[in-house]
């Protein structure tokens, strides 16, 4: 084979590799889209959203609503919304302030 033929083979091999990569990437992204769309409701769409606005307009953490959210997501998994109470719990020091029974349920949700 001449140098020109070897160069042509390399160009074709690279082009086929790039085309295969792009094809595989487009298939994986298109298959991920329906899963994300059907992942379920967001936390704020539930009645037990763990924040309330007080009379002066400040946003306050609602431990009762938070506990309800944790119990709900233990019984009815929703990966999209269940991640949010974990972040909310860490931000509001749930591990330091909740009684042991509520904390155990939070840790169970966290482990899932």
Phi and psi restraints in degrees (value plus and minus 20) as a CYANA .aco file:
   2 UNK   PHI    -105.1   -65.1
   2 UNK   PSI     149.5   189.5
   3 UNK   PHI     -81.2   -41.2
   3 UNK   PSI     -54.3   -14.3
   4 UNK   PHI     -87.4   -47.4
   4 UNK   PSI     -61.3   -21.3
   5 UNK   PHI     -86.9   -46.9
   5 UNK   PSI     -59.9   -19.9
   6 UNK   PHI     -83.9   -43.9
   6 UNK   PSI     -61.8   -21.8
   7 UNK   PHI     -81.3   -41.3
   7 UNK   PSI     -60.9   -20.9
   8 UNK   PHI     -85.5   -45.5
   8 UNK   PSI     -61.0   -21.0
   9 UNK   PHI     -83.9   -43.9
   9 UNK   PSI     -61.2   -21.2
  10 UNK   PHI     -85.1   -45.1
  10 UNK   PSI     -63.2   -23.2
  11 UNK   PHI     -82.6   -42.6
  11 UNK   PSI     -63.2   -23.2
  12 UNK   PHI     -84.5   -44.5
  12 UNK   PSI     -62.8   -22.8
  13 UNK   PHI     -82.8   -42.8
  13 UNK   PSI     -62.8   -22.8
  14 UNK   PHI     -85.0   -45.0
  14 UNK   PSI     -62.9   -22.9
  15 UNK   PHI     -82.5   -42.5
  15 UNK   PSI     -62.5   -22.5
  16 UNK   PHI     -85.2   -45.2
  16 UNK   PSI     -60.4   -20.4
  17 UNK   PHI     -83.1   -43.1
  17 UNK   PSI     -64.5   -24.5
  18 UNK   PHI     -84.2   -44.2
  18 UNK   PSI     -63.2   -23.2
  19 UNK   PHI     -82.7   -42.7
  19 UNK   PSI     -62.2   -22.2
  20 UNK   PHI     -84.4   -44.4
  20 UNK   PSI     -61.1   -21.1
  21 UNK   PHI     -82.0   -42.0
  21 UNK   PSI     -68.5   -28.5
  22 UNK   PHI     -84.3   -44.3
  22 UNK   PSI     -58.8   -18.8
  23 UNK   PHI     -83.9   -43.9
  23 UNK   PSI     -66.5   -26.5
  24 UNK   PHI     -83.9   -43.9
  24 UNK   PSI     -59.9   -19.9
  25 UNK   PHI     -85.5   -45.5
  25 UNK   PSI     -62.5   -22.5
  26 UNK   PHI     -86.0   -46.0
  26 UNK   PSI     -56.1   -16.1
  27 UNK   PHI     -88.2   -48.2
  27 UNK   PSI     -62.5   -22.5
  28 UNK   PHI     -88.0   -48.0
  28 UNK   PSI     -56.6   -16.6
  29 UNK   PHI     -91.7   -51.7
  29 UNK   PSI     -57.2   -17.2
  30 UNK   PHI     -92.0   -52.0
  30 UNK   PSI     -50.0   -10.0
  31 UNK   PHI     -97.5   -57.5
  31 UNK   PSI     -41.9    -1.9
  32 UNK   PHI    -100.5   -60.5
  32 UNK   PSI     -46.8    -6.8
  33 UNK   PHI     -81.6   -41.6
  33 UNK   PSI     -67.4   -27.4
  34 UNK   PHI     -82.8   -42.8
  34 UNK   PSI     -54.4   -14.4
  35 UNK   PHI     -84.8   -44.8
  35 UNK   PSI     -61.6   -21.6
  36 UNK   PHI     -87.3   -47.3
  36 UNK   PSI     -57.4   -17.4
  37 UNK   PHI     -89.4   -49.4
  37 UNK   PSI     -50.7   -10.7
  38 UNK   PHI    -122.1   -82.1
  38 UNK   PSI       0.1    40.1
  39 UNK   PHI     -90.1   -50.1
  39 UNK   PSI     -35.5     4.5
  40 UNK   PHI      93.7   133.7
  40 UNK   PSI     159.9   199.9
  41 UNK   PHI     -93.3   -53.3
  41 UNK   PSI     139.0   179.0
  42 UNK   PHI    -104.0   -64.0
  42 UNK   PSI     140.7   180.7
  43 UNK   PHI     -76.6   -36.6
  43 UNK   PSI     -61.6   -21.6
  44 UNK   PHI     -88.6   -48.6
  44 UNK   PSI     -29.8    10.2
  45 UNK   PHI    -105.7   -65.7
  45 UNK   PSI     -27.2    12.8
  46 UNK   PHI    -112.3   -72.3
  46 UNK   PSI     136.7   176.7
  47 UNK   PHI     -87.7   -47.7
  47 UNK   PSI     -41.9    -1.9
  48 UNK   PHI    -118.3   -78.3
  48 UNK   PSI      12.2    52.2
  49 UNK   PHI     -75.8   -35.8
  49 UNK   PSI     106.6   146.6
  50 UNK   PHI    -100.5   -60.5
  50 UNK   PSI       2.2    42.2
  51 UNK   PHI    -150.1  -110.1
  51 UNK   PSI     121.6   161.6
  52 UNK   PHI    -149.8  -109.8
  52 UNK   PSI     138.0   178.0
  53 UNK   PHI    -124.2   -84.2
  53 UNK   PSI     103.3   143.3
  54 UNK   PHI    -100.4   -60.4
  54 UNK   PSI    -199.4  -159.4
  55 UNK   PHI     -80.5   -40.5
  55 UNK   PSI     -49.5    -9.5
  56 UNK   PHI    -110.1   -70.1
  56 UNK   PSI     -15.5    24.5
  57 UNK   PHI      68.9   108.9
  57 UNK   PSI     -12.4    27.6
  58 UNK   PHI    -107.0   -67.0
  58 UNK   PSI     126.4   166.4
  59 UNK   PHI    -107.0   -67.0
  59 UNK   PSI     107.0   147.0
  60 UNK   PHI    -142.0  -102.0
  60 UNK   PSI     126.5   166.5
  61 UNK   PHI     -93.3   -53.3
  61 UNK   PSI     112.9   152.9
  62 UNK   PHI    -129.3   -89.3
  62 UNK   PSI      80.8   120.8
  63 UNK   PHI     -81.1   -41.1
  63 UNK   PSI     -54.2   -14.2
  64 UNK   PHI     -86.8   -46.8
  64 UNK   PSI     -65.4   -25.4
  65 UNK   PHI     -85.8   -45.8
  65 UNK   PSI     -56.2   -16.2
  66 UNK   PHI     -82.3   -42.3
  66 UNK   PSI     -64.6   -24.6
  67 UNK   PHI     -82.9   -42.9
  67 UNK   PSI     -59.3   -19.3
  68 UNK   PHI     -82.7   -42.7
  68 UNK   PSI     -61.7   -21.7
  69 UNK   PHI     -82.1   -42.1
  69 UNK   PSI     -65.1   -25.1
  70 UNK   PHI     -81.3   -41.3
  70 UNK   PSI     -67.2   -27.2
  71 UNK   PHI     -81.0   -41.0
  71 UNK   PSI     -62.5   -22.5
  72 UNK   PHI     -80.5   -40.5
  72 UNK   PSI     -66.7   -26.7
  73 UNK   PHI     -95.9   -55.9
  73 UNK   PSI     -37.7     2.3
  74 UNK   PHI     -92.6   -52.6
  74 UNK   PSI     -56.6   -16.6
  75 UNK   PHI    -103.9   -63.9
  75 UNK   PSI     -58.8   -18.8
  76 UNK   PHI    -148.3  -108.3
  76 UNK   PSI      70.8   110.8
  77 UNK   PHI     -80.2   -40.2
  77 UNK   PSI     117.1   157.1
  78 UNK   PHI    -165.2  -125.2
  78 UNK   PSI      76.3   116.3
  79 UNK   PHI     -74.9   -34.9
  79 UNK   PSI     -56.6   -16.6
  80 UNK   PHI     -84.9   -44.9
  80 UNK   PSI     -71.8   -31.8
  81 UNK   PHI    -100.8   -60.8
  81 UNK   PSI     -48.6    -8.6
  82 UNK   PHI     -90.1   -50.1
  82 UNK   PSI     -43.2    -3.2
  83 UNK   PHI     -90.0   -50.0
  83 UNK   PSI     -49.7    -9.7
  84 UNK   PHI     -86.3   -46.3
  84 UNK   PSI     -63.0   -23.0
  85 UNK   PHI     -82.4   -42.4
  85 UNK   PSI     -47.4    -7.4
  86 UNK   PHI     -85.6   -45.6
  86 UNK   PSI     -65.9   -25.9
  87 UNK   PHI     -84.8   -44.8
  87 UNK   PSI     -65.8   -25.8
  88 UNK   PHI     -80.4   -40.4
  88 UNK   PSI     -63.0   -23.0
  89 UNK   PHI     -82.9   -42.9
  89 UNK   PSI     -62.0   -22.0
  90 UNK   PHI     -87.0   -47.0
  90 UNK   PSI     -58.8   -18.8
  91 UNK   PHI     -89.1   -49.1
  91 UNK   PSI     -47.5    -7.5
  92 UNK   PHI    -126.5   -86.5
  92 UNK   PSI       0.8    40.8
  93 UNK   PHI      33.4    73.4
  93 UNK   PSI      22.3    62.3
  94 UNK   PHI     -78.5   -38.5
  94 UNK   PSI     -58.1   -18.1
  95 UNK   PHI     -82.9   -42.9
  95 UNK   PSI     -45.1    -5.1
  96 UNK   PHI    -116.7   -76.7
  96 UNK   PSI     -40.2    -0.2
  97 UNK   PHI    -136.9   -96.9
  97 UNK   PSI     -38.4     1.6
  98 UNK   PHI    -102.3   -62.3
  98 UNK   PSI     128.7   168.7
  99 UNK   PHI     -86.5   -46.5
  99 UNK   PSI     143.9   183.9
 100 UNK   PHI     -81.6   -41.6
 100 UNK   PSI     -56.0   -16.0
 101 UNK   PHI     -88.0   -48.0
 101 UNK   PSI     -63.5   -23.5
 102 UNK   PHI     -86.9   -46.9
 102 UNK   PSI     -56.5   -16.5
 103 UNK   PHI     -87.2   -47.2
 103 UNK   PSI     -58.1   -18.1
 104 UNK   PHI     -82.5   -42.5
 104 UNK   PSI     -61.4   -21.4
 105 UNK   PHI     -87.0   -47.0
 105 UNK   PSI     -60.4   -20.4
 106 UNK   PHI     -81.7   -41.7
 106 UNK   PSI     -64.1   -24.1
 107 UNK   PHI     -83.8   -43.8
 107 UNK   PSI     -54.9   -14.9
 108 UNK   PHI     -85.3   -45.3
 108 UNK   PSI     -65.6   -25.6
 109 UNK   PHI     -82.5   -42.5
 109 UNK   PSI     -61.7   -21.7
 110 UNK   PHI     -80.1   -40.1
 110 UNK   PSI     -61.2   -21.2
 111 UNK   PHI     -87.9   -47.9
 111 UNK   PSI     -50.5   -10.5
